[in-house]
Amino acid sequence: MAQPPLELFLITLAQSQDDVVLEGVDADRRPARLVVSGFRPHFYVGPVADDVDATNRQADLCRAAPAHAVSVTKVTRTFLCGIHEPRTYLRVAHRCGAAQSTLVRKCEQLWAEPPCEDGVPLLRRFLVETHLSGGAWLVARNVAEAGDRRYRCAHADVAGHAPDPLRQTFAAPRFASIPDLKVLALRVEPASGRDDAWSDADKSSKDSIAAVALATSDGVDVLAVGGRGEALLACGARVSLFRDESRLLAAVETHLRNADPDVLFTFDDRRLGLLAQRFRARHRRALQLGRFDATPLACASVTTYSKAWIKDRSERRMASANNLETHRCSGLGGRLGVDLLRCLVMRQQPKLTRYDLPEACRAVLDAAPPTITPAARQQLDASTRAAVAACEARAILALGRRLNAVAETVEYARCTGLDLETILWRATAVRTEQLVLGAAKRLDVALPLKRFPAENGWVQDTTPFLHHPAPRSELRDHQAALISNGLMGHSRAVGSCGFYGKDPVVVLDFASLYPSLFVAHNICWTTLRGAGAEADDAVCPASAQLKHPHRFASKTKRPGLLPRLLEALITTRRRTKALAKAAAQRGDTNEAECLQARQLSLKLCANASYGFTGSDVSPLGGKALAESCVRWGNWYCRRARDVIEAEVEGAEVLYAQTDSLFIRLPGRSHAEAAAEGARIAAAASAALPEGLTLEHEHTLCPFLLLHVNRYAGRDFGGEVVIKGIGSARGDTDFVRATLRDSTTALLERGVEAACALAAARQEQLLRGDVALDELVSGAYLWRVDQSDLERFARGEDEDDSTLRTPHVALATKRLKQDPGLRFRLGEFVPMVHGKSLRGDAQKDGVMDPPSVLKTNAAVDLKLYRDKKLLPDLRRLFAPFAQRADVKKLLDEPPSIVRSGKLSCDGASVLLDGSAAPPSPTRQRPDRFFLAQPRAEALCVNCSSRTEDADRKAAFCRSCLRLPLADRQAAFLKALAEQREAHASVAVVAAERVEAARRCAGAAPGSFPVADGAYALARAIQRLEKADAACERDFCRAPASLRPPPAPRKKKRTRAPARDLAGARRTLGFGDSDEEVDSWTCRECAYPHTSPAEAAMVACAACGERRPSRAKKQAPPATPSAVLMRGGRSPPPRTPGRVARSPAPRTPALASPAPPQTPAVTYGSAGRPAATPGGAPPTPGGPPPPETPETKQPPSVTQS
């Protein structure tokens, strides 16, 4: 009985000697394996003369390479480069398992004609010849079943149903569907909890597997080490516990085979590499996860650009992070392994910085799994760790679905004709190459892959159109030359940068400009004229440096391969977008997602055409094509600008970039400009060739234009559009958020509100009220990998200039501290700028974010303000530079800097009870900016000035007359504030210690954590204030000194030279740092009370020498003892000459006896302790006298 045809949805394909193995699912969604025999790859040789005998050529090759089973046939092909007629070529085919490179060398030795299309990988050639792609359906006839869903047939019996590259349509609607594939998300939890626990350079790892979570749409299963039995967690996950790692690994292999998923979602395949390595170490064999074969699971590193390639192009900036080193797992035969980390790196949407799982989930899902540091993970019990792994597996599953990873990968493979693995792991150039290869097969064109004729370099004045908004004085010489030649636009001498608050600005954008230019002017390798000309040729615009512009044959006489290909992509994309919109409106979510993925794939393929032709590493170079496309794009942008400014009243182009025009429409309202924008776009499109279309994108009012690619505005619908402002990924989150919020406030509420917001953010930064994670900046390791860092850590190549960059120096420092760290090429190295000594290099001041929290290191907040935030604010507020509030914001220091003496040394010193803060003249500026100028003491009752020269009286003169009971209540209130402040310090310090404990061993910047330094310093400041209030004399009258009299002139006589020998009279500070008593001049009665004047050896007013020091008086009674007696202490006596009018003494107040209150007890450090009954302390228990032990900076240990 004949076997019915097999319909197979292709997931993976591989070569097995002379066969090609196809694996996927059939129409019933059951796994199937099809082995195709008889496929013979080929290449071309030629062109050759028509009378060449193919039989003789075949005989020559068979003698030279007998193992290849060569066959040679004559075919007709057209050479790709230039305008050629069809010629005769030799098609050289060989058996599947033979090396083609050997046969190509034999052909070059035997014949003079060059080969074409050699070097195409076998599987890619198979897809082209079979009209197949990954994610496409195939129909196999005359299949023979070998059991267990295994089939075999000949290559001639296989018909693929991938879309035609020249039409991008399917043969039947059913072949456009994507079956409902079974998806499983896998999360491996290492025992160390680290992401870098494994690398492909490690032959063995000391780490182990603690748990493995497997999530599907039906739930989550977790296999963990830590006991025996099964349990159901509160989160709904099913947990199976095993006594050791060996049993766990065996259960993982069994569980995956039983679950039998079609798609396997992971995040960072290094964890899978650790799983495979531990399995081999425990079971002495390879881990096998394939469906039909015993291929071992293996993991290898993958990078888009090598380190050497980037170093050779050091003059170019790596503008994106798409070169992050990832790891690819093989050995999943019949299953599609999707590393979502790789998907995010290649998509670049959304643009991430660290590319870890929490950041990806926050950016895509707006939620993230709980972040637990590696050190904390190691302390978790088995059930808790299983719950964490289950949560992360669910997050990976949700992330893959939100990214639509399966549908996008399938549609991109169908569009280009590649397999799914190549789409996931190869660069974009191979996609366009495969697309052109498929089109060439259908048009009988021979491609000189990697044998393209030598080309000249780019003409220097070839540039996309740019209407530069900067003032003419800021332009460079080559830009001024382009403007004089008409290839660059410029409005006026002062430029067009500025703020347009009343006149709306319409933004017009060309729809697919570069692909449309290829189609409109028939730009292709097959239409490029090397010599000669015809009247209807398309000639690209010439310039002073391009005397002989490129010419292309017209579309009517010679349609090009590339224009036909791009026209199919553009047309199909427009139709697909309409179908996706209709599907979404009728609620068909699955179809809408598939159609949306397809239109995105078509767009990416079309936009890659320009880069493919102009790239230096393209296998089909075509700089003449790319150069012509850019020149035509420049010309049509200028043409659209001229048409709009000539036909629209008052219209002015403020800025233009490549394919966008920003047009100012004065005198219109926001609504009128929005309606007129569509009419302007239609009128300008009518003046352009067919296929070039201008579309109305935005109507912005107000509009802020700062520079090229830096603008912002509010659209007619209320949406705020910000481009290039606060978007640098290497910058800190705080700076980016401040710029975005200030820009939004500027557009919605005006300049005054934006200045107020920016000033508030500056003060917030300078007082340290910022989470540590918001101050993390960094850079990417593009030119340095793990081997280089290990060499630097060993002290080799210390003179390498790369080591002087801050992020490389920090990575080297971290590697010295932890040799187990593994850095990937392209990895982001987060860093925090700390305080460094003057003269140190910048690399010496950067620190790892977790170490800042753990070591209480001071952060250089002033550097963040001066070097990172303030320059961006200057650029943002440049159009308003003459406003007073903007000048105050940018030129004057913030109020917190103006009012602070910067004398506090930080919470780290205040916490440490063993060391007192250094003297004010020798300490460094504080990162908290909390110390305020010394102000006059205030009354504890009415907060007015006490006017006390010694700053020890607790009350002013009027409040001192209050009854004794009121003064006792004030003292009790001060003690209560002291206890409350002390409790606050203890709470904040405990939270800070807990945050540092959680951060131990964490990956740099892996989670946001506030360092708590500002809150701690504030609490300590409150405690110091309360301590000062409790130490003041509640019974003392203020002792004021009268203002100093005017100095009297006194004739000075010069001392003899012998008296000046060896000594000089000075008015400066003394050399001693000891505390000096205040003194009064005997001649003019000027009091020297400040520390600076008290240290002088002569009067600051009249120059009279300082009198000899008086003997120290006996210490007065304690303030609480005086308060208990109900009297006052005598006023202090000033050393030196007695003042003429001393302050009068106030008689003691008559007051009732104090209330009966329990006595106050004190702790070991002089703190008031709580009474047994919980009642507040009273003046009845005076504090002990001050001693060197009790007079310390307040600390957490003083409890």
Protein Blocks (a to p, Z undefined) as FASTA:
>chain_A
ZZdddddddfbdcdehjaccdddddfkopacddddehiacdddeddddfklcfklmmmmm
mmmmmmnopacdddddddfbdcddddddddddddfkbcfklmmmmmmmmpmbdcehihia
fklmmmmmnopaehiacddehiacebjhiacddfklpccfbdcfklopafbfklmpccdd
dddddddddfklpaklpcfklmbdfbdcfbdcdddfkbccdddeeiedddddfkopacdd
dfbfklmmmmmmmmmmmnopabdcdehjklmmmmmmmmmmmnopacdfbfkbccdcdddd
ddfbdfklmmmmmmbccfbfklcccdddehiehiacddfklmmmmnopacdfkopaklmm
mmmnopacddddfklmmmpcfklmmmmmmmmmmmmmmmmmmnommmmmmmmmmmnopafk
lmmmmcfklmmmmmmmmmmmmnopacdehiaccdddddfklccddddfbdfklpcfklmm
mmmnopaccfblnojadcdfkbccdddddehkllmmmmmnopafklmcfbdcdfkbccdd
ddfklmbacddddfklmccfklmmmmmmmmmmmmmmmmmmmmmmnopaklmmmmmmmmmm
mmmmmmmmmmmmmpmkbcbgcfklmmmmmmmmmmmmmmmmmmmmmmpghiacfbdehjac
cdddehiafklmmmmmmmmmmmmmmmpcehiacddfbdcdddddfbghiacdddfkopac
dehiapafkbcfklmmmmmmmmmmmmmnojklmmmmmmmmmmmmmnopacfklmpgcddd
fkbcfklmmmmmnopaklbmklmpmklmmmmmmmmmmmmbccdehiacddddddddehia
fklmgccfklmmmnopacdfklmmmmmmmmmmmmmmmmmmmpmklmmmmmpccfklmmpg
olagbjklmmmmmbccddfklmccdfklmaccddddddfklopafkiaklpafbdfklmm
pcfklmmmmmmmmmmmmmmmmmmmmmmmmmmmmmmmmmgopaehkbccdehlmmmmmmmm
mmmmmmmmmmpcfkbccddddddddddddddddddfklmgopacdfbdcfbfbdcddddd
fklopacfbfklmmpcbdfklopacddddddddddddfklmmmnopacdddddehjddfb
dcddddddddddddddddddddfkopacddfkopacdfklccddddfklmccddfklZZ
